[in-house]
């Protein structure tokens, strides 16, 4: 049987199969941050029953963490599933999805799967976001959904909160703000979900909470929008183990906040070290640093030093993204870069 045309033409998201001791390619967090939580599963945790499909405990923990009502929350198998659900919920064939240029590549994949159109806009100098151009594109093209990744992946660029609100005010259609990295960026708009009927905020425990392995994300919006997305959400879309561990982690947010503080300190160190090597690095509000280098085969040379970072191609050729790891991992990256330079 043949796949549909939109899938046939799709370029899949490829995960790097290379294994290195210092893994700084996927923006994962500290492996030790919440590792003790697994022990809390205990003998009273049963695997033979389906999860609570209302995810009552998890939503209560998210509510306490964010400061919103449980009715404003939907949870999913990573923020990726929730973004995919939003596209399936609100976008029909040939309708337009608008996002930033450049940004997270999965947005275009979600669009193509449902046979919608996709365009990117707002590229400023040195990867700043030209918000005026974004607003102009919204007014000209009337997208069904606008997706704003803030801080932006892969560049680390942060759009100020008031500028995001300007984008929201420019359209009556849905604006999704992907705040996967916002704990590192401090410009969240989650406090505005009741003030804008078209605002959806998507967040994750993969980054600041260092829990990428449990694939847990959550969506925040006014109650009407949440109810609409819930119509499309499959039952039991988040497994019991993930829901339990996510709940426990959210109840210990002080650990996360201390970790975020350390990441910001290390991020500045890595950024300045690259600048000192005359490498063009870009300011970041996330847990990574984006940089440009014309060193031939830089990624391969770092792999030879047992260090893995993310290399980009196409219009981002010769651009790289390095995750902020532990102090030891960051030092190893800096030493290796100095050796290569």
Secondary structure, DSSP 8 states (H G I E B T S, - for coil): ----HHHHT-----------SEE-SS----TTSSGGGGGGG-TT--SSS---TT-HHHHHHHHHHHTS-GGGEEEESHHHHHHHHHHHHH--TT-EEEEESS--THHHHHHHHTT-EEEEE-B-GGG-B-HHHHHHHHHHH--SEEEEESS-TTT-----HHHHHHHHHT-SSEEEEE-TTGGGT----GGGTTT-TTEEEEEESSSTT--GGG--EEEEE-HHHHHHHHHHS-TT-S-HHHHHHHHHHHTTHHHHHHHHHHHHHHHHHHHHHHHHTT-EEE--SSSEEEEE---TTHHHHHHHTTEE-EE--GGGTTEEEEE---HHHHHHHHHHHHHH-
